[in-house]
């Protein structure tokens, strides 16, 4: 079995063993978040409405269309982009999710169920949809490089430290740089054989952008791992891994914001360990 599938199976089995008596919550909202970046302006207004709503109300197609000043056809197209056959199927799942949340409102396990829901979503978003060929290219460069620098500050700095510890165990020369002032300085010393990985979680970083640009100019192999699609578009690197869907949904309050970055670390580690 490929390393990504082994890792995803392991993570999923561990979660399901603990939560085997509970169904996944908020699947409809997760589908909306998943496709948000591909929606039109009108469809995003529909998405915002459903993501922000927490109450059972009249969701019939005509009522919602009038409430949002959109056409019924727009609601149908929105539902189909969210991976449903039509608006009726979408509403059925959406109302089911709301009913489950209401039923669990007095359940002491509700916060943990919500956390499990978010973590499971991140597993699917990062691992199940990972570009295997891209991960193979990056892992090969990591294996061949004499020096690897991982740059990240704040939450991304925690992920950079974890990356350093994990790959040191594989015998690779890895150094985490977690102070923004040191990033351009370190990048100015790299060679064409080195690998420089930049990580960001929940925020852009101008010093990181400068460091990656400088490292690439010096011939180093550069990689950006980020949760910020706008930041990814503005940075020129050899490989870019965009994790998450770029939609701010309040996640990171219960769940650690660096989790998607750690999952990328796990994926690259699994690839290298499997090949070794």
SEGU-201359 format. One record per residue (C-alpha): y, x, z. Coordinates in steps of 0.001 Angstrom, whole numbers, padded with zeros to 6 digits, always signed. Example, Ala and Ser with C-alpha at 12.3 -4.5 7.8 and 13.67 -1.06 7.14 Angstrom:
BEGIN
-004500+012300+007800
-001060+013670+007140
END
This chain:
BEGIN
+000000+000000+000000
+003504+001388-000887
+005546+002724+002074
+008166-000066+001866
+005477-002740+002051
+003764-000995+004973
+007054-000733+006862
+008053-004335+006157
+004587-005593+007129
+004712-003643+010393
+008197-004885+011332
+007357-008476+010403
+004068-008475+012323
+005769-007124+015434
+008362-009902+015281
+005850-012647+014538
+003599-011630+017433
+006468-012217+019860
+007879-015325+018193
+004663-016878+016903
+005502-020301+018379
+008909-020595+016707
+010063-021308+013136
+012904-019421+011485
+016320-020969+012115
+019257-021422+009754
+017337-020658+006565
+019808-022688+004476
+022775-020722+005795
+020929-017483+005159
+020424-018483+001538
+024151-019164+001252
+025038-015758+002698
+022538-014126+000398
+024197-015361-002794
+027804-015561-001618
+029013-012647-003745
+027623-014299-006902
+029403-017618-006334
+032463-018848-008200
+035707-019647-006377
+034823-023349-006190
+031290-022577-005008
+032646-020246-002341
+034766-023079-000962
+031562-025136-000702
+029768-022212+000941
+032564-021782+003491
+032294-025439+004420
+028547-025349+005033
+028610-021977+006787
+031318-023113+009187
+029844-026519+009973
+027737-026992+013119
+027540-030816+013264
+025357-033498+011740
+027485-035642+009438
+027378-037498+006147
+026194-034915+003629
+025556-037262+000733
+026685-035706-002533
+029536-038100-003232
+030955-037863+000320
+030923-034070+000361
+032389-033884-003143
+035290-036122-002089
+035760-034241+001173
+035965-030845-000562
+037745-032045-003725
+034959-030700-005953
+032673-032356-008467
+029135-033483-007692
+027975-031176-010471
+029530-028243-008598
+027474-029144-005531
+024312-029212-007647
+025065-025814-009189
+025847-024428-005735
+022491-025645-004376
+020615-024134-007305
+022318-020780-006804
+021142-020969-003178
+017562-021062-004510
+017006-024815-004184
+015942-027189-006938
+018968-029380-006326
+021529-030592-003831
+019150-033073-002183
+016631-030355-001326
+019402-028103-000011
+020744-030830+002284
+017259-031590+003613
+016825-027976+004720
+020399-027733+005987
+020038-030847+008153
+016679-029622+009431
+018331-026367+010540
+021104-028268+012339
+018553-030474+014097
+016628-027412+015281
+019768-025813+016655
+020637-029005+018512
+017130-029242+019948
+017311-025635+021129
+020790-025955+022608
+019356-026223+026117
+016508-023770+025485
+016900-020465+027385
+015232-018724+024430
+017873-019948+021938
+019964-016708+021961
+016848-014633+021354
+015720-016961+018588
+019104-016574+016919
+018849-012799+017267
+015334-012819+015825
+016593-014911+012934
+019337-012409+012130
+017078-009350+012475
+014426-010924+010262
+017121-011647+007691
+018209-007998+007761
+014602-006872+007268
+014329-008995+004162
+017761-008038+002861
+017287-004269+003252
+013569-003551+002967
+012058-006289+000832
+014789-005848-001778
+015084-002077-001662
+015198-000194-004968
+011988+001801-004744
+012907+004167-007570
+016267+004908-005984
+014657+005584-002601
+012147+007878-004290
+014921+009847-005992
+016849+010245-002749
+013790+011177-000691
+012859+013830-003268
+016300+015392-002992
+016076+015298+000800
+012726+017063+000693
+014031+019796-001618
+017405+020375+000017
+017950+023334+002376
+020649+021430+004291
+021404+017745+004809
+024614+016439+006331
+024888+012834+007513
+028437+011599+008045
+029305+008507+010059
+031669+007387+012801
+031448+004726+015521
+028420+002484+014885
+027605+004440+011733
+027757+007583+013858
+024915+006225+015988
+022915+005675+012802
+023755+009213+011637
+022450+010629+014926
+019250+008644+014551
+018859+009904+010975
+019234+013477+012250
+016593+013046+014958
+014092+011304+012694
+014216+013810+009861
+014236+016854+012111
+010712+015766+013026
+009780+016153+009359
+011034+019737+009396
+014240+019083+007459
+017515+020810+008328
+019728+017834+009155
+023104+017766+010887
+024994+014619+011858
+028793+014750+011671
+030238+011892+013703
+033890+012876+014106
+036094+011710+011251
+038337+014800+011441
+035322+017055+010883
+033983+015247+007818
+036268+016793+005148
+035948+020195+006854
+032174+020091+006700
+032215+018830+003126
+034368+021817+002120
+031538+024177+003080
+028590+022570+001273
+026822+024075-001729
+025251+022548-004824
+021817+022567-003145
+022934+020450-000187
+022706+016688+000318
+025613+014794+001908
+024998+011242+003112
+027875+009023+004192
+027320+005912+006320
+029664+003045+007139
+029048-000135+009140
+031575-002977+009241
+034522-000777+008210
+035744+001584+005509
+036636+005195+006345
+039173+007190+004323
+038004+010510+005784
+034448+009726+004731
+035619+008865+001214
+037523+012164+001034
+034504+014088+002314
+032092+012557-000193
+034485+013251-003063
+034943+016868-001979
+031202+017390-001499
+030490+016010-004964
+033135+018266-006505
+031350+021229-004910
+028088+020165-006572
+026306+018612-003602
+024111+015536-004059
+026000+012669-002442
+024724+009346-001108
+026671+006423+000337
+024970+003870+002611
+027379+001044+003423
+027669-002598+004375
+031050-002820+002606
+030882-003733-001113
+034615-003094-001637
+034312+000377-000123
+031247+001080-002286
+033201+000208-005453
+035948+002680-004604
+033782+005712-003836
+032138+007839-006545
+028762+009185-005405
+025435+010092-006998
+023595+007246-005239
+024951+004182-003449
+022844+001955-001187
+024668-001290-000423
+023044-003065+002524
+023902-006589+003580
+025691-009051+001347
+029278-008239+002201
+029823-011597+003884
+031388-011494+007369
+029400-014054+009326
+029976-013015+012917
+026780-010991+013034
+026873-007812+015056
+027826-009585+018261
+024237-009962+019467
+022635-007698+016849
+023618-004022+016708
+025896-003520+013669
+024110-000275+012744
+020766-002042+012230
+020981-002185+008391
+021748+001549+008301
+018790+002262+010581
+016530+000268+008267
+017592+002481+005358
+016753+005496+007527
+013337+003972+008240
+012785+003334+004526
+013596+006914+003516
+011512+008269+006392
+008570+006092+005351
+008899+007309+001764
+008929+010975+002770
+006175+010581+005355
+004005+008724+002847
+004529+011390+000176
+003857+014162+002673
END
